[in-house]
Amino acid sequence: MHISVVYALPHEQFIEELDVADGTTAAEAVHMSGLPEKHPEIDLSVNKLGIFAKLVKADQPLRDGDRVEIYRPLPRKPRDAHAVDDKKARIRAKREKRAAGAN
């Protein structure tokens, strides 16, 4: 069966096309792709795996045409990032209002 293994960095993507035996798992496909050797930061005890943007366990058996995706950990959650940005914007607006009132 034919599958793909995908790993994306912020400015670069890596796609390995493989022909694997029936019953091959997501983790086995990742190791067969050679991506962990090329990118030592890939650690399947840390990185999560998905098939077409749906999280799966490493022992998930693959089907023909599957695209196994290796996810990088986010430096911070997008929701937390927005909350921090919103708080900074409120503080900045408050300072500007004070500065305008002092003039």
Beta strands, then each sheet from edge to edge (+ up, - down):
strand 1: 2-9
strand 2: 12-19
strand 3: 48-51
strand 4: 54-56
strand 5: 67-71
sheet 1: 2+ 1- 5- 3+ 4-
end
